[in-house]
Amino acid sequence: MKKQLLTLATIALGILGNAQAQGYYTLQSKGVKDPNYNYKFSLATGNNAVKLIEPTKDNVFSADQTLPFSWNFFGKAVTSYKVSDNGFLTFNTTETLNTGSALALPNANAPKNSIFAFWYDFKLASGGGVPDQIVSFTYGTAPNRVHVIQWLSVTNLAASYASAAIMIYEGKHFDVVLNQIGSAITGTVGVNNEDGTVGYSVPGSPAFAWSTPSADDAYADMTVFKFKPAPQPENDIEMTSLNLPKFEKKNENISIRGKITNFGSQSLSSFRLHYAINGDVKSMLLTGLNVAGSGAGTYDFTHNIPFSSNTPGDYTIDVWASNPNAGADGDSSNNNAKGTLTIVNSTVPRMVLHEIFTSSTCGPCNPGNVNLKTVLDPNKGKWNLIKYQVNFPGTGDPYYTTEVGTRFSYYGAGFAPWLTVDGNSAWGASANSNSYTSTNFNNASVIPSLASISANLVRSGKTVTVSGNVTPVQPFSNSNLKLRVAVLETRTTRNVKSNGEFEFFNVFKKMLPSAAGAPISLTAGTAVPYTQTFTFAGNYRLPSDGQAASIINLATEHSVEEFGNLFAVVFLQDDNDKTVWQSASTAPNGGVSVAEIDELGLSVYPNPATTSFEVNFTGASSNATIRIVDMNGREVLKQDINSLNNTIQCEQLINGLYFVELTSGGKTAVKKMNIVR
């Protein structure tokens, strides 16, 4: 995938049309609804992706591939397929026709028994951010697995590139997903049966226009064609998603919420909603609705009978819909959803962890960081923040490290500025930090935690030691629970590039003990101590960029601008689903300011101050610069001084805590200053 950047706008989910086909009917929409689908998965390390065709092939088929589950195409069982570099797959493994000339379907002169994601004369070139390739992978568990075939960054005749996918759902339909396109091209999207007598191509084929989306790598921008066996039923409710808490305190009322989609040809005016826990079924009738058909309409439901229990433990919840428009559902295979929640005795408040992938070469990252700060400022003391500087676009940020790349792959991130909130990248329509709102923050902050974390950092020269305790209020039996310690620099200024930012805050430097984290076993009420130590080796170096040939090798060198500015964010994370259960910081309010450094003999008096204070320091030079920075990282005063004793007027500053930063002779010292009147 050639990495590009998100614009500030996103396109809302919307159905573009519906067409009836002999054998299949299609529903065309914007946006991938499957919350488990991650088309960057095939690029991640350690997954089950298989490379089917590699550069620099042209007009070739892959070797035969076996489907991982039973599946029917045009009502007949198929077990294997092969893939063409020209945007289609065929279940006819003896097929030899591999042309890039798109035709309308059905057509006896087209490849038989085939699905055409986007039929076009593609090439597989080498080079670029990701070499052109075709891959497959499978995710999910039986009987709900999904097999995906992807064309990644394949090149068109205009020397641009495209990425597409076919998603085959076990025992169900299939989707064609057009992920991105570098420049507008035309071709065929459709199906052709075993002899070319029955088939369908979407309106506009063989000149269906696949144009550049407004936001590369954005799930909300992806064009999706859902192919389902014809005929389309009049009534068809899909249980699209559930919105359940992971845990809640005993005796609390828990609302059963979720979303349904109307895939029937008729609008939906009523349906019955049910849920069952331990065999106890609760049902309700919803009427007076007007949910558009053919996938165009969705409905967010809340069951009128909440669930409550005074018995701690894990609970499985079955939720299903029935009787659309007081009739039968034409496809009952998609009516059900299953969720789990845990009832606990008690909880503690959550410190929301924000992890953002950003870069000094990323234009949208500048306003993304400003927007994130705007949301966080009114919520001091409720959050922590880690900023990972990435190696793109262009040559990328000089402070990129291999551990940043590991975290990027861990989350399946696809662009910058990519924001995760307590390990969740699906907090909104996209993971773009420019879209983050106070509502998104509030939704995360009200989720309680099952553990508290204390954190302390001690620095001796270039060695940092982070220690504290993790104290759970509920036992954790998860073997994939990890404790991670991120060492950050509160403020950097030497990695300035092209995006208009001149200061960077909470910049990631090292994960302790590594990006993999440390396993931790917890028992309710018992404090578990932890200690992690790291010594930054060698001397400071400013890399020229974030590319592999330039990045810092932490075994021999470092990129820490000021060791006194180091602090740590400690967090407890479930590697099964990436959920961050709790976080803590060794700096006030999660950082976003400079830490206190006792160097140069700096002292400030009186403290607290009212209208002025004295600055005293020692050092080889009597010339220095004073900066006063507020708790949000904003510079509120800057003054050059040229003696060892100076009076700083502060009557213009409002009451509050500040950092007084003194720079002299290439050294920096920082003290906290409180203004009280």
C-alpha positions in Angstrom: 0.0 0.0 0.0 1.5 3.4 -1.0 1.0 5.3 2.2 -0.9 8.6 1.8 -2.5 10.9 4.3 -6.0 11.4 5.4 -7.6 14.7 4.5 -9.6 16.4 7.2 -12.9 15.3 5.6 -14.5 11.9 5.6 -17.4 10.6 3.6 -20.4 9.3 5.6 -21.8 5.8 5.0 -24.3 6.0 2.2 -25.9 3.5 -0.2 -25.3 4.3 -3.8 -27.7 1.9 -5.4 -29.3 -1.5 -5.7 -29.4 -3.8 -8.7 -31.1 -7.2 -9.1 -29.0 -9.8 -10.9 -29.8 -13.3 -12.1 -27.9 -15.5 -9.6 -26.8 -12.5 -7.4 -28.1 -9.1 -6.4 -25.8 -6.3 -5.2 -25.9 -3.6 -2.6 -23.3 -0.8 -3.2 -22.3 1.3 -0.3 -19.5 3.5 1.1 -17.7 2.2 4.1 -16.7 -1.2 5.4 -19.0 -2.4 8.2 -17.2 -5.4 9.3 -15.4 -4.2 12.5 -12.9 -7.1 12.3 -11.8 -6.4 8.8 -8.3 -4.9 8.6 -6.9 -4.7 5.1 -3.5 -3.8 6.5 -3.5 -7.2 8.2 -1.9 -8.8 5.2 1.2 -6.6 5.7 1.6 -7.2 9.4 4.4 -9.4 10.8 3.4 -12.8 12.1 0.0 -13.2 10.4 -1.2 -16.0 8.1 -1.0 -14.0 4.8 0.0 -15.9 1.7 1.7 -14.2 -1.2 -0.1 -15.4 -4.3 1.6 -13.3 -7.0 4.7 -11.2 -6.5 6.4 -8.5 -8.6 7.1 -8.2 -11.5 4.5 -10.5 -13.1 2.0 -9.6 -15.8 -1.0 -11.5 -17.2 -0.4 -14.5 -15.0 -2.4 -16.7 -12.7 -1.4 -17.8 -9.2 -1.0 -21.4 -8.2 -4.2 -23.1 -7.2 -5.4 -22.2 -3.7 -7.7 -24.2 -1.4 -10.6 -22.4 0.2 -10.4 -22.8 4.0 -14.1 -23.7 4.4 -17.1 -25.0 2.4 -18.6 -22.4 0.1 -21.0 -22.2 -2.9 -20.8 -20.0 -6.0 -23.9 -19.8 -8.2 -25.4 -22.4 -5.9 -22.7 -25.0 -6.6 -19.9 -26.1 -4.2 -16.4 -24.7 -5.0 -13.3 -25.8 -3.2 -10.3 -24.1 -4.9 -9.5 -21.0 -7.0 -6.6 -19.2 -8.7 -6.1 -15.5 -9.0 -5.2 -13.3 -11.9 -3.0 -10.2 -11.6 -5.8 -8.5 -13.7 -8.2 -8.1 -10.8 -10.2 -11.3 -10.8 -10.3 -14.8 -9.4 -11.7 -18.0 -11.0 -13.0 -21.2 -9.4 -12.3 -22.9 -12.7 -8.7 -23.9 -12.1 -8.3 -25.0 -15.7 -9.1 -21.6 -17.0 -6.4 -20.2 -19.3 -8.0 -16.9 -20.5 -6.3 -14.1 -18.6 -7.0 -10.9 -20.5 -7.0 -7.4 -19.2 -9.8 -6.4 -21.6 -12.9 -5.9 -19.4 -16.3 -7.1 -20.8 -19.9 -6.8 -19.7 -21.2 -9.9 -18.0 -22.4 -12.5 -18.5 -20.1 -13.3 -21.3 -18.9 -16.6 -22.8 -15.7 -14.9 -23.9 -14.8 -13.8 -20.3 -13.1 -16.1 -17.7 -15.7 -18.6 -16.4 -16.8 -19.2 -12.8 -15.2 -16.0 -11.8 -15.5 -13.0 -9.4 -14.2 -9.8 -10.8 -13.1 -7.4 -8.1 -12.0 -4.9 -10.7 -11.2 -6.3 -14.1 -8.5 -4.2 -15.7 -5.0 -4.7 -17.3 -3.0 -4.3 -14.1 0.8 -4.7 -13.8 2.8 -5.8 -10.8 5.7 -3.5 -10.4 8.4 -3.4 -7.8 9.5 -0.6 -5.5 7.5 2.1 -3.8 6.3 2.0 -0.2 5.0 -1.6 -0.8 5.9 -3.7 -3.8 2.9 -4.6 -5.9 1.6 -8.0 -4.9 -1.5 -10.2 -4.5 -2.1 -11.9 -1.1 -4.7 -13.9 0.8 -5.5 -14.4 4.4 -8.3 -15.7 6.7 -9.6 -14.3 9.9 -12.3 -15.2 12.4 -13.3 -18.6 13.8 -15.7 -21.3 12.4 -18.5 -21.0 11.4 -17.9 -17.3 10.8 -14.5 -17.2 9.1 -13.7 -14.7 6.3 -11.3 -15.4 3.5 -9.8 -12.4 1.9 -7.9 -12.0 -1.5 -6.2 -8.6 -1.9 -4.7 -6.8 -4.8 -2.2 -4.5 -3.1 -1.0 -1.4 -4.9 -1.1 -3.0 -8.3 -0.1 -0.6 -11.1 -2.4 0.5 -13.9 -1.5 1.7 -17.4 -1.4 5.3 -16.2 1.5 4.4 -13.9 -0.7 4.9 -10.8 -1.8 2.2 -8.4 -4.9 0.5 -7.0 -5.9 -1.8 -4.1 -8.9 -4.0 -4.0 -10.2 -7.1 -2.1 -12.7 -9.9 -2.3 -14.1 -11.0 1.1 -15.7 -14.4 1.1 -17.8 -15.1 4.2 -18.1 -18.7 5.3 -21.5 -20.1 4.4 -22.7 -16.7 3.2 -22.2 -14.0 0.6 -19.1 -12.2 -0.6 -18.1 -8.6 -0.8 -15.9 -6.7 -3.3 -14.1 -3.9 -1.6 -12.3 -1.1 -3.5 -9.8 0.2 -1.0 -8.1 3.0 -2.9 -7.0 4.2 -6.3 -4.3 6.6 -7.3 -6.0 8.0 -10.4 -9.4 7.3 -12.0 -9.7 4.1 -14.1 -12.6 2.1 -15.6 -13.3 -1.6 -15.6 -15.7 -4.4 -14.7 -17.0 -5.4 -11.3 -19.2 -8.5 -11.3 -19.6 -12.3 -11.7 -19.7 -14.9 -14.5 -21.0 -18.5 -14.1 -19.4 -21.7 -15.2 -20.3 -21.4 -18.9 -20.8 -17.6 -19.2 -24.6 -17.8 -19.6 -25.5 -16.3 -16.2 -23.7 -13.4 -14.6 -23.9 -9.8 -13.6 -21.7 -6.7 -13.7 -22.5 -3.5 -11.8 -24.0 -0.6 -13.6 -21.4 1.2 -15.8 -19.4 -2.0 -16.4 -17.2 -2.5 -18.4 -16.6 1.2 -17.9 -17.4 1.4 -14.2 -15.5 4.4 -13.0 -13.3 3.8 -10.0 -12.2 7.3 -9.0 -9.8 8.6 -6.3 -11.4 8.7 -2.8 -11.1 11.8 -0.7 -9.2 9.9 2.0 -6.7 7.1 1.3 -6.7 4.2 3.7 -10.0 5.4 5.3 -12.6 2.7 6.0 -15.4 5.1 5.6 -14.2 5.9 2.0 -14.1 2.3 0.8 -16.5 1.3 -2.0 -18.3 -1.9 -1.1 -20.3 -4.2 -3.4 -22.2 -6.8 -1.3 -23.1 -9.8 -3.6 -25.9 -11.9 -2.2 -27.7 -14.8 -3.9 -30.9 -13.7 -5.8 -33.7 -13.0 -5.4 -33.5 -10.2 -2.9 -36.0 -10.8 -0.1 -38.5 -8.1 0.7 -37.6 -8.4 4.4 -34.1 -9.0 5.6 -32.7 -7.6 8.9 -29.0 -7.9 9.7 -27.8 -7.7 13.3 -24.9 -5.5 12.4 -23.2 -4.8 15.7 -23.6 -4.8 19.5 -22.6 -2.0 21.9 -22.1 -3.7 25.2 -19.7 -2.7 28.1 -16.8 -5.1 28.7 -17.7 -5.1 32.4 -20.0 -3.3 34.9 -20.5 -3.3 38.7 -23.0 -5.6 40.2 -26.6 -4.4 40.6 -26.1 -1.7 37.9 -28.6 -1.5 35.0 -26.9 -2.4 31.7 -28.6 -1.3 28.5 -28.5 -3.8 25.6 -27.6 -1.7 22.6 -26.7 -2.3 19.0 -27.3 -1.6 15.3 -29.4 -3.4 12.7 -29.3 -2.8 8.9 -32.3 -3.3 6.6 -31.1 -5.4 3.6 -34.7 -6.1 2.4 -36.1 -4.5 -0.7 -38.9 -2.9 1.4 -38.5 -0.2 4.1 -38.7 -1.5 7.7 -41.6 -0.2 9.8 -41.4 -2.8 12.7 -39.5 -5.7 14.1 -39.1 -7.7 17.3 -35.9 -7.5 19.4 -34.8 -10.2 21.8 -31.9 -11.0 24.1 -31.2 -14.0 26.3 -28.8 -14.5 29.2 -28.7 -17.9 30.8 -31.9 -18.9 29.0 -33.9 -15.9 30.3 -35.4 -14.3 27.2 -36.4 -10.6 27.1 -38.5 -9.4 24.0 -39.9 -6.2 22.8 -41.7 -4.9 19.7 -40.4 -1.8 17.9 -43.0 0.0 15.7 -43.4 3.3 13.9 -40.0 2.9 12.2 -39.0 4.1 8.7 -35.7 2.3 7.9 -34.8 2.5 4.2 -34.2 -0.8 2.4 -31.4 -2.4 0.4 -28.8 -1.6 3.0 -29.4 2.2 2.9 -31.0 2.3 6.3 -29.7 1.4 9.8 -31.3 1.6 13.2 -29.6 2.0 16.6 -31.6 0.1 19.1 -31.8 0.0 22.9 -33.8 -2.8 24.5 -36.4 -1.5 26.9 -35.5 -4.1 29.6 -31.9 -3.6 30.9 -29.9 -6.4 32.4 -28.7 -6.4 36.0 -27.1 -9.0 38.3 -25.8 -9.1 41.8 -23.6 -12.1 41.0 -20.1 -11.3 39.7 -18.9 -13.4 36.8 -18.8 -13.6 33.0 -22.1 -13.5 31.0 -22.8 -14.4 27.4 -25.6 -12.4 25.7 -27.5 -13.6 22.6 -29.3 -10.8 20.7 -31.5 -11.4 17.7 -34.2 -9.7 15.6 -37.3 -11.3 14.1 -40.6 -10.6 12.4 -39.6 -7.7 10.1 -42.8 -5.8 9.1 -44.8 -8.5 11.0 -43.6 -11.1 8.6 -40.9 -13.7 8.1 -37.2 -12.7 7.5 -36.1 -13.8 4.0 -32.5 -14.4 5.3 -32.4 -15.6 8.9 -28.6 -16.3 8.8 -27.7 -12.7 9.7 -30.2 -12.0 12.4 -28.1 -13.0 15.5 -25.2 -11.5 17.4 -23.5 -12.7 20.5 -21.6 -10.6 23.1 -20.1 -11.0 26.5 -19.8 -8.9 29.6 -18.3 -9.3 33.1 -20.1 -8.3 36.3 -17.6 -7.2 39.0 -17.8 -6.2 42.7 -16.1 -2.8 42.3 -14.2 -0.6 39.8 -11.8 2.3 39.8 -11.7 5.4 37.6 -10.0 5.0 34.2 -7.1 7.2 33.0 -7.8 7.2 29.2 -4.7 6.4 27.2 -4.3 8.1 23.8 -1.7 6.7 21.4 -1.2 8.7 18.2 0.9 7.9 15.1 2.1 11.3 13.8 5.0 12.8 11.9 6.8 16.1 11.3 6.4 15.4 7.6 2.6 14.8 7.8 0.5 17.8 6.9 -2.7 16.6 8.5 -0.8 15.7 11.7 -0.3 19.3 12.7 -4.1 20.1 12.9 -4.7 16.6 14.2 -2.4 17.3 17.2 -4.0 20.7 17.7 -7.5 19.1 17.7 -6.4 16.4 20.1 -5.0 19.0 22.5 -8.2 21.0 22.3 -10.2 17.9 23.4 -7.8 17.0 26.2 -7.2 20.4 27.7 -10.5 20.7 29.6 -10.0 17.2 31.0 -6.7 17.4 32.8 -6.0 14.6 35.2 -8.2 12.1 33.2 -5.9 11.0 30.4 -2.4 10.0 29.3 -0.8 10.5 25.9 2.0 8.8 23.8 3.0 10.2 20.4 4.8 7.8 18.0 6.7 9.6 15.2 6.4 7.6 12.0 8.6 7.1 9.0 6.2 8.5 6.4 5.0 10.4 4.3 8.1 11.2 2.3 11.2 10.4 4.3 9.3 10.6 7.6 10.1 11.9 11.1 13.8 11.6 12.2 12.6 10.2 15.6 11.0 7.1 14.1 12.2 3.9 15.7 11.7 0.2 15.0 9.5 0.0 18.1 7.2 2.6 16.6 6.9 0.4 13.6 6.0 -2.5 15.8 3.2 -0.6 17.5 2.0 0.7 14.1 1.7 -3.0 12.9 0.2 -4.1 16.3 -2.8 -1.8 15.8 -3.0 -2.4 12.0 -2.7 1.3 11.5 -3.0 2.5 8.0 -2.2 6.3 8.0 -1.1 9.3 10.0 -2.5 10.9 12.1 -3.9 7.5 13.4 -5.3 7.7 16.9 -6.1 4.8 19.3 -8.0 5.4 22.5 -7.4 2.8 25.2 -6.3 0.5 22.4 -9.4 1.1 20.3 -9.0 2.5 16.8 -12.7 2.4 16.0 -13.8 5.2 18.4 -15.4 7.1 15.5 -15.9 7.0 11.7 -12.2 6.7 11.2 -9.0 6.7 13.4 -8.1 10.2 12.2 -7.3 12.4 15.2 -8.7 15.4 13.3 -12.2 13.8 13.9 -11.7 13.2 17.7 -14.3 15.0 19.8 -15.1 15.6 23.4 -18.0 13.1 23.0 -15.5 10.5 21.9 -13.3 11.3 25.0 -16.3 11.2 27.4 -17.5 7.8 26.0 -14.0 6.4 26.8 -13.6 8.1 30.2 -16.9 6.8 31.7 -15.8 3.2 31.2 -14.5 2.0 34.6 -11.3 0.1 35.1 -10.5 -3.0 37.1 -7.1 -1.9 38.3 -5.1 1.1 39.5 -1.4 1.8 38.6 1.1 3.9 40.5 4.2 5.1 38.6 7.5 6.8 39.5 10.6 7.6 37.4 14.1 8.1 38.7 16.9 9.3 36.4 20.6 9.0 37.0 22.5 10.4 34.0 21.2 8.4 31.0 19.7 5.6 33.0 16.0 5.7 33.8 14.2 3.4 36.3 10.4 3.2 36.3 8.7 1.5 39.2 5.4 1.2 40.9 2.5 -1.1 41.6 -0.5 -2.5 39.7 -3.4 -3.2 42.1 -6.5 -4.9 40.7 -10.0 -4.9 42.2 -10.9 -7.9 40.2 -8.8 -11.0 39.3 -7.3 -11.1 35.8 -7.0 -14.6 34.4 -5.8 -13.5 30.9 -2.5 -15.0 29.9 -2.1 -12.3 27.3 -2.3 -9.4 29.7 0.9 -7.2 29.4 2.4 -4.3 31.3 4.1 -1.8 29.0 6.2 1.2 30.0 6.7 3.9 27.4 9.6 6.3 28.0 8.8 9.7 26.4 10.4 13.1 26.0 8.1 15.8 27.1 9.3 18.3 24.4 11.5 18.0 21.3 12.5 20.7 18.8 15.2 19.2 16.6 13.0 17.0 14.5 11.2 19.9 12.7 10.5 19.1 9.1 7.7 20.2 6.7 4.3 20.1 8.5 4.5 23.5 10.3 5.1 22.2 13.8 8.2 23.5 15.7 7.7 21.8 19.0 6.7 18.2 19.6 5.4 16.9 22.9 5.2 13.4 24.5 7.6 12.0 21.9 8.1 8.2 22.2 11.7 7.1 22.8 11.7 3.6 24.2 9.3 0.8 25.4 10.3 -1.2 28.5 11.2 -3.9 28.5 10.4 -4.0 24.8 7.4 -3.4 22.5 6.2 -6.9 23.4 5.6 -5.8 27.0 6.0 -7.9 30.2 3.4 -10.6 31.2 1.7 -9.9 34.4 -0.6 -12.0 36.7 -3.0 -10.2 39.0 -5.0 -11.2 42.0 -7.8 -9.0 43.3 -6.7 -6.6 46.0 -3.0 -7.6 45.8 -0.5 -4.9 44.7 1.9 -6.3 42.1 5.2 -4.4 42.0 7.1 -3.7 38.8 10.5 -2.2 38.0 11.9 -1.5 34.5 15.3 0.0 33.9 17.0 1.2 30.7 20.3 3.0 29.9 20.4 5.0 26.8 23.7 4.1 25.1 26.3 6.3 23.3 25.7 9.9 22.1 22.9 11.9 20.7 22.4 11.8 16.9 19.8 13.5 14.8 18.9 11.2 12.0 18.4 12.8 8.6 15.0 11.1 8.2 12.9 8.2 9.4 14.1 5.7 6.7 15.8 2.4 7.6 19.3 3.6 6.7 19.0 6.5 9.1 17.1 5.4 12.2 18.6 5.4 15.6 20.2 2.1 16.9 19.4 2.2 20.6 22.1 -0.3 21.3 24.8 2.3 20.5 23.2 5.7 20.3 20.1 7.8 21.2 17.9 10.7 20.1 17.1 12.2 23.5 17.4 16.0 23.4 17.3 16.6 27.1 17.4 13.7 29.6 15.7 15.8 32.3 12.6 15.9 30.1 12.1 12.2 30.2 9.0 10.8 31.8 7.0 7.5 31.5 3.5 6.3 30.7 2.7 2.9 32.2 -0.2 0.9 30.8 -2.0 -2.5 31.2 -3.0 -4.0 27.9 -4.9 -7.1 26.8 -3.1 -8.4 23.7 -6.2 -10.5 22.7 -8.2 -7.5 21.7 -5.7 -4.6 22.3 -7.8 -3.1 25.1 -5.9 -0.9 27.5 -7.4 -1.5 30.9 -5.6 1.3 32.8 -2.7 3.8 32.4 -0.6 6.0 34.6 2.1 8.7 34.1 5.1 9.9 36.0 4.5 13.5 34.7 1.6 15.8 35.7 -1.5 15.5 33.4 0.2 12.9 31.2 3.0 15.2 30.1 2.4 17.8 27.4 4.9 20.0 29.3 8.5 19.9 30.5 9.6 18.0 33.5 11.5 19.5 36.4 15.3 19.3 36.0 17.7 20.2 38.8 20.7 21.4 36.8 22.7 24.7 36.6 21.8 25.4 40.2 18.6 27.0 39.2 16.3 28.4 41.9 13.2 30.6 41.8 12.0 32.7 44.8 9.4 33.3 46.1 7.4 30.2 45.2 4.4 30.6 45.1 4.8 34.0 43.5 2.3 36.9 43.1 3.6 39.6 40.7 7.3 38.8 40.3 10.0 36.3 41.3 13.8 36.1 41.4 15.8 33.7 39.2 19.2 32.5 40.4 21.5 30.1 38.7 25.2 29.1 38.4 27.1 28.0 35.4 30.0 28.8 33.0 28.0 31.4 31.2 26.1 34.4 32.6 23.9 34.7 29.5 20.7 32.7 29.5 17.2 32.5 28.2 14.1 32.1 30.4 10.9 30.5 29.1 7.7 30.0 31.1 5.5 27.2 29.9 2.0 26.4 31.2 0.7 23.0 32.0 -0.6 22.6 28.5 2.9 23.1 27.0 2.2 26.6 25.8 5.0 29.2 26.0 3.5 32.2 27.9 6.7 34.2 28.5 10.2 34.3 27.1 13.1 36.6 28.2 16.8 36.9 27.7 18.8 37.5 30.9 22.5 38.3 31.3 23.3 38.1 35.0 23.2 35.6 37.8 20.3 37.3 39.6 17.1 38.4 37.7 13.6 39.6 38.5 10.9 38.2 36.3 7.6 40.1 36.2 4.6 37.7 36.1 1.6 39.9 36.9 0.2 39.1 33.5 0.0 35.4 34.2 -3.1 33.8 35.7 -3.1 31.7 38.8 -1.8 28.2 38.3 1.2 25.9 38.0 4.0 26.7 35.4 7.4 25.5 34.4 10.3 27.9 34.4 12.9 26.7 31.8 16.4 28.2 31.8 18.8 27.6 29.0 22.5 28.5 29.4 25.7 27.3 27.8 23.9 24.5 26.0 22.3 23.2 29.2 18.7 23.4 30.3 17.2 23.5 33.8 13.6 23.5 34.7 11.7 24.3 38.0 8.0 24.3 38.8 6.5 27.7 39.7 3.1 28.4 41.2 1.4 31.7 40.7 -1.1 32.5 43.5 -2.7 35.8 44.2 
